[in-house]
Amino acid sequence: MTELGRAIHVVSTKYDGSAHWEFDAYFVIEQGTLLIASNFAVHVLKNKDGDWTTPFDVRNHFWQDRWYNVMRCDRPRGGGLEYYYCNVTTPSLYDGENLRYVDLDLDVRVFANGRIELLDEDEFVENSQRMGYPADVIEQARRAADELIELATARRFPFAS
């Protein structure tokens, strides 16, 4: 069990193994296959293009048995929910210090008012062909996007705020 408040390292790659996102977050809870970690506004994340400073306080929900993760993005200093940003990914692998997953390009954004957007469909199609996603990975990714939309529409966890 990871100690509460301890930093963990999050690494996201693309299907071909290339770097995508990398950042430290603070462990909040591990419950079954769910791990929740937080990072805060002005926290620096690294991506292939360099450093990026988040404008949000973020609660990251990672599952070891689901093909997505969900980031609740709140305006700083108690400003409330801006949106949820959901990445369709492989299930997370967590070794007690590092959390890793493969980003599969499809994303879902859920706004505070309940509006839902499916994002990056073109990137998903392009990369699935270019990087050779197997048929089962494509199917899992599409199912994951559908599940995220269903959970958000019903306002079920983690969208029940």
BELKAHU-V955451 format. One record per pair of residues at least 4 apart in sequence whose ideal C-beta (glycine too) atoms are under 6 Angstrom apart, sorted by the first residue. I is the first residue (numbers start at 1). GAP is how many residues later the second one is. Records with the same first field share a line. If there is no record, write none. Layout:
BEGIN
I: GAP ; GAP
END
This chain:
BEGIN
2: 4 ; 25 ; 94
5: 21
6: 21
7: 17 ; 19
8: 17 ; 19 ; 29 ; 91
9: 15 ; 89
10: 13 ; 15 ; 89
11: 11 ; 89
12: 8 ; 9 ; 89 ; 91
13: 4 ; 7 ; 89
14: 4 ; 6
15: 87 ; 116
16: 115
19: 29
20: 83
21: 24 ; 26
22: 24
23: 22
25: 12 ; 14 ; 35
26: 12
27: 10
28: 8 ; 9 ; 10
29: 7
30: 5
33: 30 ; 31 ; 32
34: 29
35: 27 ; 59
36: 25
37: 23
38: 21
39: 4 ; 19
40: 17
41: 14 ; 15 ; 16 ; 35
42: 11
43: 11
44: 7 ; 9
45: 7
46: 5
47: 5
56: 17 ; 18
57: 17 ; 19
58: 13 ; 15
59: 13
60: 11
61: 9 ; 97
62: 7 ; 30 ; 37
64: 27 ; 28
65: 26
67: 73 ; 77
68: 18 ; 20 ; 21 ; 76 ; 80
69: 18 ; 20
70: 14 ; 16 ; 88
71: 14
72: 12
73: 9 ; 10 ; 12
74: 7
75: 4 ; 5 ; 7
81: 31 ; 80
83: 26 ; 28
84: 26
85: 24
86: 22 ; 62
87: 16 ; 20
88: 16 ; 18 ; 53 ; 56 ; 57
89: 12 ; 14 ; 15
90: 11 ; 12
92: 7 ; 9
93: 7
94: 5
104: 37
105: 15 ; 18 ; 19 ; 22
106: 14 ; 18 ; 35 ; 39
107: 12 ; 13
108: 10 ; 37 ; 40
109: 8 ; 10
110: 6 ; 42
111: 4
116: 33 ; 36
120: 4
123: 4
124: 4
126: 4
127: 4
128: 5 ; 10
133: 4 ; 5
151: 5 ; 8
152: 7
155: 4 ; 5
156: 4
END
